[in-house]
Amino acid sequence: MSPLLDINLDKIRYNTAQVREKCRQQGIAVLGVTKGFSAMPQIVSAMLAGGADGLADSRMENIIELRNSGFTQPITLLRIPELSDVENVVRYADISVNSEITVMEALAETAQKTEKSHQVILMVDVGDLREGILKEHVLETAKQISRLKGVRLLGLGTNMGCFGGVLPSTDNLGLLVELGFRIENQLGFKLEVISGGGTSTLLLVENRKVPAGINQLRIGEGILLGTDTTNQRKISWLWDDAFVLSAEVIELKSKPSVPMGDIGRDAFGNVPEFVDIGIRKRAILALGKQDVYIEGIVPVDGNLKILGASSDHLIVDVTDTEQDIKVGDNISFQLTYSGLVSASHSRYVAKKFREVQ
Ligand SMILES: *Cc1c(COP(=O)(O)O)cnc(C)c1O
């Protein structure tokens, strides 16, 4: 049966351990981010076996499942909570990232009512223009949070490389640390966490450029895929093939490279364009847009070329490969983050967990 997502748990454990060790040497804790793989418990366990200091996810559904699977580690909700969902947030997550005082008030009220304690990380926008308050509002907002009963201000956090593509730097992370100091000095309490981003901050860790004071990172992509999309690099000291997607060849034929007949629209309403490069050998795979985000998969064999896909069929030019591909063979792909996200939650993609030790 295909498609199949083959998951090497040893490599995920190894990657987590490597990231954690590099960060630990600089006093930085690592949260394992589980949203990229729908928080599948086997993978979460591999992250924890590798030494992740805690878990984090952007979706309450995943966090609730983590709790139902018996994970008792501290979990941070990575997306600003919905006002309509504060009960679940307080019940299932220990910590949430926040930027709206209205939401924090609701969290506080719920926490008090249910006699739970909830901790918040105040997100500061240092330039990427996704979530977070601007620096000039940090002190005032921290003061407001400190007056709330039921929630505690655990620290500050920032997110980068997501909307604006802004790279983490000694400067913008230094600003976060500085804002933390200002809160501590002027409001008279300690902040436990200064959370300096995700995978894109690992480059600064490698180069020992993370300003002192940053003591947490939230890592998904690097651990899972060994890549750092924001900095456009493969992370040389991590495995990049913990996940391999494969699908079976269901047709293999030589055909012209340009369709014959009047061209209308393809299955998704787009007008396709073709260049005539003669007769090509093409494989059709039992894999389509319903299974995975096609732009997020890359053939392991660099001589294969994806020509396109519809809902259920992937068309691959196999003319240039040295492999002897036959009907019934499986073709393997590596995944980008969006490829992994989509394949993980597709119910059509079977999952196989590999673990040697
Ligand atoms: C997804 C996410 C992360 C993890 O990012 P990676 O690039 O996968 O390491 C960190 N922080 C927040 C707020 C996120 O939403």
The ligand as a Gaussian input file, in Angstrom:
#p B3LYP/6-31G(d) Opt

LIG

0 1
 C        6.201000      26.755000      14.555000
 C        6.755000      27.633000      15.587000
 C        8.055000      27.419000      16.057000
 C        8.958000      26.356000      15.498000
 O        9.563000      26.803000      14.330000
 P       10.617000      25.916000      13.519000
 O       11.081000      26.810000      12.461000
 O        9.877000      24.724000      12.998000
 O       11.697000      25.513000      14.463000
 C        8.518000      28.255000      17.049000
 N        7.750000      29.242000      17.560000
 C        6.504000      29.472000      17.126000
 C        5.713000      30.591000      17.737000
 C        5.957000      28.682000      16.131000
 O        4.708000      28.915000      15.709000

